[in-house]
Amino acid sequence: MLKGNEAVVAPTPTASGLVKFKKGSCENCGATTHKKIDCLERPRKTNAKKLQVQIAPDDVQQHELNLDFEGKRDRWNGYNPDDYSKVIADYQKVDMAKRMLKADRLQQEANSAVANEDEEAATRAAQAADGASDDAAAVSDAPGGTTTADGKPAAGDAASAAGTGDAHAIDSDSEDEQDEFRYGEDVAMPGQKFDPKKRISVRNLRIREDTAKYLYNLDVDSAYYDPKSRAMRDNPFADSGKDLNEVRFAGENMTRNSGDMSVMAKTQIYAWEAASHGADVHMQADPTRAELARRTFDVKKSELTTSQQSAILEKYGGAEHLEAPPKELLLAQSENYVEYSRSGKVLKGQEKAVPRSRYEEDVLVNNHTKIWGSYWEAGRWGYGCCQSFVKNSFCVGDAGILAKRREVRDATADAGSNAAAAAAAAAAAAAPTKTLVEQHLESRGNKRRHEESAEDSASNKAARLADAKRKLEQDDREAERLLAMDDRSRPYHSMRHSSSSAAPSEEELEAYRLRQVRSDDPMAQFASR
């Protein structure tokens, strides 16, 4: 696994150290890291297996990149910091070259300054000699003028001349500093192709007073901020309900459709369509050619459309109908009534027209307050105001609704009473008439049968209880016999009773309770004897 700062090794061959073909190697080149089917070398006329010479070196085995979720998205994975030493060395070379150039320039300026000082000194001496005679005459006449015995100017004049020389020296130092800055800008940096005099800055570097993008919305589920590229493409106020015009920052994707983005999209669509028709146009490979081709295509398309329209108008006429009347005639006067507020909002008028069909709508007839079809019941349409199912009926309002409910209630009551009477009559008609003697004999027979059934039920219950006991004993013996048998010789589903799914009867439950042994019963041992 690739860890830390380990870099991916370039696929350069390494010496295998083999001088003889090794079993399992590539039969074509002799390398031990691949087979013949995966060999990238040209097929030899006599392969290494037969020739036993010119064994190719082995391939480099790359690391197994078994990265996790974060490792796959780590931009610095595999970066070697030692490579930055090359950049430092390049800058040191450039700095050394700057120092050497500056030393040569200062030496040349020093030599030229010495020569210029000699010339300036001679010039100043000549000017001083010429002006000394004039000043001497003026000073002799002036009350405050002073001269020496040899006609030279006084100390104050010499000081002023010295001050002038010092100011000239300061100006030369400032010029040297400006030349140094200009020299630093003129030197081209290695590996870059741009004008060194052009001031550049980071395009996405924010001003310190501006709010950072990741501070607009502190919700962890809001727009993602990439710290390396300082990009936040989504809108951080997407879930806040604010309008895009109200927020200070709406994401960097908002600027994607601004400027010439629409023109670029048109050019891309044109390049795709032109390429599908066989034209050699590609937006990314040659954008200038694609843009010029699109402009030419748009011009020709507009000219063709204009020529077609003019040809149709010349052939069929009707150009006068395409010319719209001036706005002064269209908007000067109108019969539409419109009311406006102080802010210019329309209060009345210019209502949106309601779409209507070819059938009559909102037509009220025969004193009805609702249209036909406003009420539906049991598959029939009617009026909702009186619940009438007759289209030509006259509306009676709520009285019609109450009368209808009364009719339904009366009809339901009559139907119930009629059904009960009919059922009673049918039962009476179906039953034959009996005499008093027959009724007396029938009652005596019912009493006798009841007594006999009671006696039979007691005897039958005892018999059923004995049968249940006997059946339980048989089941116990059968269970003991099956348990004594081997599992392989025991029949399938032998332990399941045929009537086990049915609920036990009262006699079976009583027999089961009688067979239970109660250890806490003091009379249980006497019952077992």
C-alpha positions in Angstrom: 0.0 0.0 0.0 1.3 3.5 -0.8 1.8 5.4 2.4 3.2 8.7 3.4 5.2 10.5 0.8 6.0 7.4 -1.3 5.8 8.2 -5.0 4.7 6.0 -7.9 7.8 4.7 -9.5 8.2 5.4 -13.3 7.8 2.2 -15.4 11.5 2.0 -16.3 13.1 -1.4 -16.7 15.6 -2.6 -14.2 18.5 -5.1 -14.7 17.4 -8.6 -13.9 20.9 -10.0 -13.7 19.9 -13.1 -15.7 22.3 -14.5 -18.3 20.3 -17.5 -19.0 16.6 -18.2 -19.7 14.7 -19.0 -16.5 11.8 -21.3 -16.4 8.5 -19.4 -16.2 9.8 -16.3 -17.8 8.6 -14.6 -21.0 9.4 -16.8 -23.9 9.9 -13.8 -26.2 12.1 -11.5 -24.2 13.1 -13.5 -21.2 11.8 -11.1 -18.5 10.5 -12.8 -15.3 7.7 -10.3 -14.5 5.3 -11.1 -17.3 4.3 -13.9 -19.8 4.6 -14.1 -23.5 0.9 -13.0 -24.0 1.6 -9.8 -22.1 5.0 -9.0 -23.6 5.2 -5.5 -25.1 8.4 -6.1 -27.0 8.4 -6.8 -30.7 8.1 -10.5 -31.4 11.7 -11.8 -32.0 12.6 -14.0 -34.9 14.4 -16.3 -32.5 13.0 -15.8 -29.0 15.0 -15.7 -25.8 13.9 -19.2 -24.8 15.7 -20.7 -27.8 18.5 -18.2 -28.2 19.4 -18.1 -24.4 20.9 -14.6 -24.9 19.7 -11.0 -24.8 17.6 -11.6 -21.8 15.4 -8.5 -21.3 15.4 -6.7 -17.9 12.5 -7.1 -15.5 9.7 -4.6 -15.2 9.2 -2.4 -12.2 6.6 -3.7 -9.8 4.4 -0.9 -8.7 3.1 -0.4 -5.2 -0.4 -1.8 -4.4 -2.6 1.3 -4.2 -5.1 0.1 -1.6 -6.4 3.5 -0.6 -9.4 4.4 1.5 -12.0 7.1 0.9 -9.8 9.9 2.1 -6.7 8.6 0.4 -8.3 8.6 -3.0 -9.2 12.2 -2.6 -5.9 13.4 -1.1 -4.3 15.9 -3.5 -0.9 15.5 -2.0 -0.8 11.7 -2.0 2.4 10.5 -3.5 4.0 14.0 -3.5 7.7 14.0 -2.6 8.8 17.2 -0.7 12.4 16.6 -1.8 11.5 17.7 -5.3 11.0 21.2 -4.0 14.8 21.4 -3.5 15.1 21.8 -7.3 12.9 24.9 -7.2 15.0 26.3 -4.4 18.2 25.7 -6.4 16.7 27.4 -9.4 15.8 30.5 -7.4 19.3 30.5 -5.8 20.9 30.5 -9.3 18.6 33.4 -10.3 19.5 35.3 -7.2 23.2 34.8 -7.8 22.9 36.0 -11.4 21.0 39.1 -10.1 23.9 39.8 -7.7 26.5 39.4 -10.4 24.6 41.7 -12.8 24.1 44.3 -10.0 27.9 44.2 -9.2 28.8 44.8 -12.9 26.3 47.6 -13.2 27.5 49.3 -10.0 31.2 49.0 -11.2 30.2 50.6 -14.6 28.3 53.4 -12.8 31.3 54.1 -10.5 33.7 54.3 -13.5 31.3 56.6 -15.4 30.7 58.7 -12.2 34.5 59.3 -11.8 34.8 60.6 -15.4 31.7 62.7 -15.0 32.9 64.2 -11.7 36.2 65.3 -13.4 34.2 67.0 -16.2 31.8 68.6 -13.8 34.6 69.8 -11.5 36.4 71.5 -14.5 33.1 73.0 -15.6 32.3 74.3 -12.1 35.8 75.8 -11.8 35.5 77.7 -15.1 32.0 79.0 -14.1 33.3 80.0 -10.7 36.3 81.9 -12.3 34.0 83.7 -14.7 31.6 84.7 -12.1 34.2 85.7 -9.6 35.2 88.9 -11.4 31.5 89.9 -11.8 30.8 89.2 -8.2 33.9 91.1 -7.1 32.7 94.2 -8.8 29.2 93.8 -7.5 30.3 93.1 -4.0 32.6 96.0 -3.9 29.7 98.2 -4.8 27.2 96.4 -2.5 27.3 97.1 1.3 27.0 93.4 2.4 29.4 91.8 0.0 32.6 90.2 1.3 35.6 88.9 -0.6 39.0 87.6 0.3 42.4 89.1 -0.6 42.8 86.8 -3.6 39.3 87.5 -5.0 37.7 84.2 -3.9 34.1 84.1 -2.6 33.5 84.0 1.1 32.7 80.9 3.3 28.9 81.2 2.9 29.1 80.9 -0.8 31.4 77.8 -0.5 28.8 76.2 1.9 26.0 76.8 -0.6 28.1 75.1 -3.3 28.8 72.1 -1.0 25.1 71.8 -0.2 24.3 71.6 -3.9 26.8 68.7 -4.3 25.2 66.8 -1.4 21.7 67.1 -2.9 23.1 65.7 -6.1 24.5 62.7 -4.3 21.2 62.0 -2.6 19.4 62.1 -5.9 21.9 59.6 -7.4 21.2 57.1 -4.4 17.4 57.2 -5.0 18.0 56.6 -8.7 20.1 53.6 -7.8 17.3 52.1 -5.6 14.8 52.6 -8.5 17.2 51.0 -10.9 17.5 48.0 -8.5 13.7 47.5 -8.4 13.5 47.9 -12.1 16.3 45.4 -12.5 14.5 42.8 -10.3 11.4 43.2 -12.5 13.3 42.8 -15.7 14.7 39.4 -14.8 12.5 36.6 -16.2 11.7 33.7 -13.8 12.5 30.2 -14.9 9.6 28.1 -16.2 7.3 31.0 -16.7 6.2 32.9 -19.8 4.8 36.2 -18.9 5.7 39.9 -18.9 7.7 40.6 -15.7 6.5 44.2 -15.8 2.8 43.1 -15.6 1.4 43.2 -12.0 -0.3 40.0 -11.2 -2.1 38.8 -8.1 -4.1 35.7 -6.9 -7.5 35.8 -8.6 -9.5 34.4 -5.7 -7.6 36.1 -2.9 -10.2 37.9 -0.7 -9.8 41.3 1.0 -9.3 41.0 4.7 -12.4 43.1 5.5 -14.6 40.8 3.3 -16.5 38.0 5.0 -15.1 34.5 4.2 -17.3 32.3 2.1 -17.4 29.6 4.7 -18.8 32.0 7.4 -22.0 32.9 5.5 -23.7 29.7 6.7 -22.3 27.6 9.5 -24.5 24.6 8.9 -22.4 21.6 8.2 -24.9 20.4 5.6 -24.8 23.6 3.6 -22.7 24.3 0.5 -19.2 22.7 0.4 -16.1 24.9 0.7 -12.9 23.7 -0.9 -10.1 25.2 1.2 -7.3 24.5 -1.4 -8.9 26.3 -4.3 -11.0 28.7 -2.1 -14.1 27.7 -4.0 -17.7 27.4 -2.9 -19.7 26.6 -6.0 -23.2 26.0 -4.4 -25.4 28.6 -2.8 -24.9 28.7 1.0 -28.4 30.2 1.4 -30.2 27.6 -0.7 -32.3 26.3 2.2 -32.9 29.7 4.0 -35.7 30.8 1.6 -33.9 34.0 0.7 -34.1 35.5 -2.8 -30.9 35.4 -4.8 -31.0 39.2 -5.1 -31.0 39.6 -1.3 -28.0 37.6 -0.4 -24.4 38.9 -0.6 -23.0 35.7 -2.0 -25.0 33.1 -4.0 -22.2 30.7 -4.9 -19.7 30.8 -7.8 -22.1 28.8 -10.1 -24.2 32.0 -10.4 -21.5 33.6 -12.5 -21.2 30.7 -14.9 -24.1 31.9 -17.1 -22.9 35.5 -17.1 -20.8 37.2 -19.7 -20.0 35.2 -22.9 -21.1 31.9 -21.3 -24.2 31.8 -23.6 -22.1 32.5 -26.6 -19.7 29.7 -25.7 -22.6 27.3 -25.2 -23.9 28.2 -28.7 -20.4 27.6 -30.1 -20.1 24.2 -28.4 -23.5 23.2 -29.8 -22.5 24.3 -33.3 -19.2 22.4 -33.0 -21.1 19.2 -32.1 -23.6 19.6 -34.9 -20.9 20.4 -37.4 -18.8 17.4 -36.3 -21.8 15.1 -36.7 -22.1 16.3 -40.3 -18.4 15.6 -41.1 -16.9 19.1 -40.5 -13.5 19.3 -38.9 -14.5 21.6 -36.0 -13.6 21.1 -32.4 -14.3 23.6 -29.5 -11.5 22.6 -27.3 -8.8 21.7 -29.9 -9.2 24.9 -31.9 -11.6 27.4 -30.2 -10.8 30.3 -32.5 -11.6 28.3 -35.6 -14.9 27.1 -34.1 -15.9 30.7 -33.1 -15.2 32.1 -36.6 -17.0 29.2 -38.2 -20.1 29.8 -36.0 -20.1 33.5 -36.8 -19.9 32.7 -40.5 -22.7 30.2 -40.2 -24.9 32.6 -38.3 -24.4 35.3 -40.9 -25.2 32.9 -43.8 -28.2 31.5 -41.9 -29.7 35.0 -41.4 -29.1 35.9 -45.0 -30.7 32.7 -46.2 -33.8 33.3 -43.9 -34.1 36.9 -45.1 -33.8 35.9 -48.8 -36.5 33.2 -48.3 -38.9 35.6 -46.7 -38.4 38.2 -49.4 -38.9 35.6 -52.1 -42.2 34.4 -50.5 -43.4 38.0 -50.2 -42.5 38.8 -53.8 -44.3 35.7 -55.1 -47.5 35.8 -52.9 -47.5 39.4 -51.6 -48.9 40.5 -48.3 -46.0 42.5 -47.0 -48.4 45.3 -45.9 -49.9 43.0 -43.3 -46.6 42.4 -41.6 -46.1 46.0 -40.8 -47.6 46.8 -37.4 -49.3 50.1 -36.8 -47.4 52.6 -34.7 -47.7 52.5 -31.0 -49.3 56.0 -30.9 -52.3 54.6 -32.7 -52.4 51.3 -30.7 -52.0 52.8 -27.2 -53.4 56.3 -27.7 -57.1 55.6 -26.9 -58.9 52.6 -25.5 -62.3 51.7 -24.2 -60.9 49.4 -21.4 -61.5 50.8 -17.9 -58.5 50.5 -15.7 -57.9 51.9 -12.2 -54.4 52.4 -10.8 -53.0 53.0 -7.3 -50.6 55.7 -6.3 -47.7 53.3 -6.8 -48.9 52.3 -10.3 -50.4 49.0 -9.4 -53.5 47.9 -11.3 -56.6 47.9 -9.0 -59.4 47.2 -11.5 -59.4 46.2 -15.1 -57.3 44.0 -17.3 -58.7 41.0 -15.5 -57.6 37.7 -16.9 -60.2 36.2 -19.2 -61.8 33.0 -18.1 -61.5 30.3 -20.7 -64.9 29.1 -21.9 -66.0 26.2 -24.1 -68.5 26.2 -27.0 -71.3 25.0 -24.6 -73.4 27.3 -22.5 -72.0 28.1 -19.1 -73.3 29.8 -16.0 -76.8 30.0 -17.3 -79.5 30.1 -14.5 -83.1 29.3 -15.5 -86.4 28.7 -13.7 -85.4 30.7 -10.6 -82.5 28.3 -9.9 -79.5 29.7 -8.0 -77.1 27.0 -9.2 -76.5 25.6 -12.7 -77.6 22.3 -14.0 -75.1 19.6 -13.0 -74.1 21.1 -9.7 -75.7 18.1 -7.8 -75.1 14.4 -8.4 -76.6 11.4 -6.6 -77.0 7.7 -7.6 -75.8 8.3 -11.1 -78.1 11.2 -11.9 -77.4 15.0 -12.3 -79.5 17.8 -10.9 -79.6 21.2 -9.4 -77.6 21.8 -6.2 -80.0 24.5 -4.9 -83.1 22.2 -4.6 -81.7 18.8 -5.5 -84.1 18.3 -8.3 -83.3 15.8 -11.0 -85.7 17.3 -13.6 -84.0 19.9 -15.8 -87.1 21.8 -16.7 -88.4 21.9 -13.1 -89.0 25.2 -11.1 -86.8 25.8 -8.1 -88.5 25.7 -4.7 -85.3 26.1 -2.6 -84.9 24.3 0.7 -88.5 23.2 0.7 -87.8 20.8 -2.1 -84.9 19.3 -0.2 -87.0 18.8 3.0 -89.8 17.2 1.0 -87.4 14.8 -0.7 -86.0 13.7 2.7 -89.5 13.2 4.1 -90.4 11.0 1.1 -87.3 8.9 1.5 -88.0 8.4 5.2 -91.6 7.5 4.7 -90.8 5.1 1.9 -88.2 3.3 4.1 -90.6 3.0 7.0 -93.4 1.6 4.8 -91.0 -0.9 3.2 -89.9 -2.2 6.6 -93.5 -2.6 8.0 -94.6 -4.2 4.8 -91.8 -6.7 4.8 -92.5 -7.7 8.5 -96.1 -8.2 7.8 -95.5 -10.3 4.7 -93.0 -12.5 6.6 -95.5 -13.1 9.4 -98.3 -13.9 6.9 -96.1 -16.3 5.0 -95.1 -18.2 8.2 -98.7 -18.4 9.3 -99.8 -19.7 5.9 -97.1 -22.3 5.8 -97.8 -23.8 9.3 -100.7 -26.3 9.4 -103.4 -25.9 12.0 -103.4 -28.4 15.0 -106.2 -29.5 17.3 -106.0 -29.3 21.1 -105.5 -33.0 21.4 -102.5 -32.9 19.0 -101.0 -30.0 20.9 -101.4 -31.9 24.2 -99.8 -35.1 22.9 -96.9 -33.1 21.4 -96.1 -31.4 24.7 -96.1 -34.8 26.6 -93.9 -36.3 23.9 -91.4 -33.4 24.2 -91.2 -33.9 28.0 -90.6 -37.6 27.7 -87.9 -37.2 25.1 -86.2 -34.6 27.4 -86.1 -37.1 30.3 -84.8 -39.9 28.2 -82.1 -37.7 26.7 -80.9 -36.7 30.2 -80.6 -40.4 31.2 -78.9 -41.3 28.0 -76.5 -38.4 28.4 -75.3 -39.6 31.8 -74.7 -43.1 30.7 -73.1 -42.0 27.5 -70.8 -39.7 29.3 -69.5 -42.5 31.5 -69.0 -44.7 28.4 -67.1 -41.9 26.6 -64.9 -41.4 29.6 -64.0 -45.1 29.8 -63.2 -45.0 26.0 -60.9 -42.0 26.5 -59.0 -43.7 29.4 -58.5 -46.8 27.3 -57.3 -44.7 24.3 -54.8 -42.9 26.5 -53.4 -46.2 27.8 -53.1 -47.5 24.2 -51.3 -44.3 23.2 -48.8 -44.6 26.1 -48.0 -48.2 25.2 -47.5 -47.3 21.5 -45.2 -44.4 22.5 -43.1 -46.7 24.7 -42.8 -49.2 21.8 -41.7 -46.5 19.3 -39.2 -45.0 21.7 -37.6 -48.4 22.2 -37.1 -48.7 18.5 -34.1 -47.4 16.5 -34.5 -44.0 14.8 -33.7 -45.5 11.4 -36.3 -48.2 11.7 -39.0 -46.0 13.2 -41.7 -45.2 10.6 -42.2 -41.7 9.3 -44.5 -39.5 11.4 -45.0 -42.3 13.8 -45.1 -40.1 16.8 -47.9 -37.9 15.5 -51.4 -39.0 16.2 -54.0 -38.9 13.5 -56.4 -36.8 15.6 -53.7 -34.6 17.2 -54.8 -31.6 15.2 -58.4 -31.8 16.5 -59.3 -30.1 19.9 -59.6 -32.6 22.8 -63.1 -33.4 24.0 -64.3 -33.0 27.6 -64.0 -36.7 28.3 -60.4 -36.8 27.0 -59.4 -33.9 29.2 -61.1 -35.6 32.2 -59.2 -38.9 31.5 -55.9 -37.0 31.2 -56.5 -35.3 34.6 -57.4 -38.6 36.3 -54.1 -40.2 35.0 -51.9 -37.3 36.3 -49.8 -38.2 39.4 -49.8 -35.5 42.0 -46.9 -35.8 44.3 -48.3 -33.2 46.8 -51.5 -35.2 47.3 -51.2 -37.3 50.6 -53.7 -39.8 49.3 -51.9 -40.4 46.0 -50.0 -43.5 47.3 -53.2 -45.1 48.5 -54.8 -44.4 45.1 -51.9 -46.1 43.3 -52.4 -49.3 45.3 
